[in-house]
Amino acid sequence: MDEASLRELGEHVAAIAPSAVEGHDLRLGELTLKARREHIVPLMKALREDPTCRFTTLVDICGVDYPSRTERFEVVYHLLSMHQNQRIRVKLSTDEETPVPSITGIFPAADWFEREAFDLYGIYFSGHPDLRRLLTDYGFSGHPLRKDFPLTGFVELRYDESQKRVVYEPVRLQQEYRKFDYLSPWEGMLHRLPGDEKASTE
């Protein structure tokens, strides 16, 4: 769609759901709506059912972490209208304790995505039918996609042959953390390469 059509769509959505939309932005040919957290359910219902919108496909829900903000998380929804051949992004903000209303009653596909955001970021969704961890192990501590989560994690697991079971242990690094510069194959070379002695002798 051209930019004029996207702007018209943003203004239309703001008109049909004025209490739910804080604003809309057009950037790089994509329309983004800024939504109020407590009104996300009626907004999603309007986006699905309004004849001008007809965003009937939920493509994705993901989280973004900004630790320096008071409301550190953004929940981002991506919707597709195959009827109108349009895409739209909806964003809202929340913190570590305030739940976001679940949209599983409108888009059943949100079940998986909301559980994923809860597991990896710790974002709570009120009204979700089964908000449990999805990708991490049983008893996992923390949320691994938060930016303040340690790179190595807190614990590691391994199969102990003597106990015949999986055991959890504090992380032990077998070597120092190494950083590689993949842009330059010679960066970080601390030792002489074979053949360097020939270049230094005249």
C-alpha positions in Angstrom: 0.0 0.0 0.0 1.1 3.6 -0.6 1.7 5.9 2.3 -1.5 7.9 1.8 -3.6 4.7 2.1 -1.7 3.7 5.3 -2.3 7.1 6.8 -6.0 6.8 6.1 -6.1 3.4 7.6 -4.4 4.7 10.8 -6.9 7.6 11.1 -9.8 5.2 10.5 -8.7 2.9 13.3 -8.2 5.8 15.6 -11.7 7.0 14.8 -13.4 3.6 15.4 -11.5 2.9 18.6 -10.6 6.4 20.1 -10.3 5.1 23.7 -7.9 2.3 22.6 -5.5 4.1 20.3 -2.9 6.6 21.7 -1.5 7.3 18.3 -0.2 5.9 15.0 3.0 6.2 13.2 4.1 5.5 9.6 7.7 4.5 9.1 9.5 2.6 6.3 6.2 2.0 4.6 4.7 0.2 7.7 1.8 1.4 9.9 2.2 1.0 13.7 -0.6 1.7 16.2 0.3 2.6 19.8 -2.5 1.0 22.0 -3.6 1.5 25.5 -3.0 -1.8 27.4 -6.4 -2.0 29.1 -8.2 -1.6 25.8 -6.3 -4.1 23.7 -9.1 -6.6 23.5 -11.8 -4.2 22.1 -9.1 -2.8 19.7 -8.3 -6.3 18.4 -11.9 -7.1 18.0 -12.5 -3.9 16.0 -9.5 -4.6 13.8 -10.8 -8.1 13.0 -14.5 -7.2 12.5 -14.5 -3.7 10.9 -15.1 -4.0 7.2 -12.4 -1.5 6.3 -9.8 -3.5 8.3 -10.7 -7.2 8.4 -7.4 -8.2 10.0 -8.4 -11.8 10.5 -5.0 -13.3 10.8 -2.7 -12.9 13.8 0.8 -13.4 12.5 2.8 -13.0 15.7 3.0 -11.6 19.2 6.5 -10.8 20.5 8.1 -8.9 23.4 10.8 -6.2 23.5 12.8 -5.3 26.6 13.8 -1.8 27.5 15.2 -2.1 31.0 15.7 1.7 31.5 12.0 2.4 31.0 9.5 2.4 33.9 7.3 0.1 31.7 10.2 -1.9 30.4 8.3 -4.2 28.1 6.6 -3.6 24.8 4.2 -6.2 23.5 4.0 -6.1 19.7 1.2 -7.7 17.7 1.4 -8.3 13.9 -1.8 -8.7 12.0 -2.6 -9.5 8.4 -5.7 -8.7 6.4 -5.8 -11.1 3.4 -9.1 -9.5 2.3 -7.5 -6.0 2.1 -3.9 -7.2 1.4 -2.7 -5.1 4.4 -0.5 -5.5 7.4 -0.5 -3.6 10.7 1.6 -3.6 13.8 0.1 -2.8 17.3 2.3 -2.0 20.2 1.6 -1.5 23.9 3.7 -1.1 27.1 3.7 -2.9 30.4 5.9 -3.6 33.4 7.0 -6.7 35.2 3.9 -6.9 37.3 1.0 -5.4 35.4 -0.8 -8.0 33.2 -1.8 -7.5 29.6 -5.4 -8.7 28.8 -5.2 -11.9 26.7 -6.6 -11.8 23.2 -7.0 -15.6 23.0 -10.8 -15.2 22.9 -10.4 -13.2 19.6 -7.4 -15.0 18.1 -6.9 -18.5 19.3 -3.4 -18.5 17.9 -2.5 -16.0 20.6 -2.3 -18.9 23.1 1.1 -20.0 22.0 2.5 -16.5 21.4 1.4 -15.2 24.8 2.9 -18.2 26.6 6.1 -17.7 24.7 6.3 -14.0 25.8 5.5 -15.0 29.4 8.2 -17.7 29.4 11.0 -15.7 27.7 10.2 -12.2 29.1 8.0 -12.7 32.1 5.1 -10.7 30.6 1.9 -11.6 32.3 -1.4 -12.0 30.4 -4.6 -11.9 32.4 -7.4 -14.2 31.2 -5.1 -16.6 29.4 -6.5 -20.2 29.7 -3.1 -21.8 30.4 -0.2 -19.4 31.1 2.7 -21.8 31.7 6.3 -21.9 30.6 6.6 -23.2 27.1 10.2 -23.3 25.8 12.4 -23.5 29.0 12.9 -26.5 31.2 10.9 -27.4 34.3 12.1 -25.4 37.3 13.9 -22.8 35.1 14.7 -19.7 37.0 14.3 -16.3 35.3 13.4 -15.2 31.8 16.2 -15.6 29.2 15.3 -12.9 26.7 15.4 -10.1 29.3 18.5 -7.9 28.7 19.6 -8.2 32.3 19.6 -12.0 32.2 23.2 -13.3 32.5 24.6 -14.6 29.2 25.6 -18.0 30.8 22.3 -18.4 32.7 22.1 -19.4 36.4 22.3 -23.2 36.3 23.2 -25.9 33.9 22.0 -29.4 33.6 23.7 -32.6 32.6 23.0 -36.3 32.9 24.9 -37.9 35.8 25.8 -41.5 35.0 26.4 -42.4 38.7 22.9 -41.1 39.8 21.2 -42.2 36.5 19.3 -38.9 36.3 19.6 -35.3 35.1 21.1 -33.0 37.7 21.2 -29.2 38.0 24.4 -27.5 39.0 25.7 -23.9 39.1 27.3 -22.8 35.8 31.0 -23.6 35.6 32.8 -22.1 32.6 35.6 -24.4 31.3 37.4 -21.5 29.7 37.3 -17.7 29.7 34.6 -16.1 27.6 36.0 -15.3 24.2 34.8 -12.6 21.8 35.3 -13.1 18.1 35.4 -10.4 15.5 34.0 -12.1 12.4 34.6 -9.0 10.2 38.4 -9.3 10.3 39.9 -12.8 10.1 43.1 -11.5 11.6 41.6 -9.7 14.6 42.6 -11.3 17.9 45.5 -13.3 16.6 47.9 -13.3 19.5 50.5 -15.7 18.1 52.7 -15.7 15.0 51.3 -17.7 12.2 53.5 -20.4 10.5 55.6 -18.6 7.9 55.7 -15.2 9.7 59.4 -15.7 10.4 60.2 -15.6 6.7 58.6 -12.2 6.3 60.7 -10.8 9.2 64.1 -12.0 7.9 65.8 -10.2 5.0 
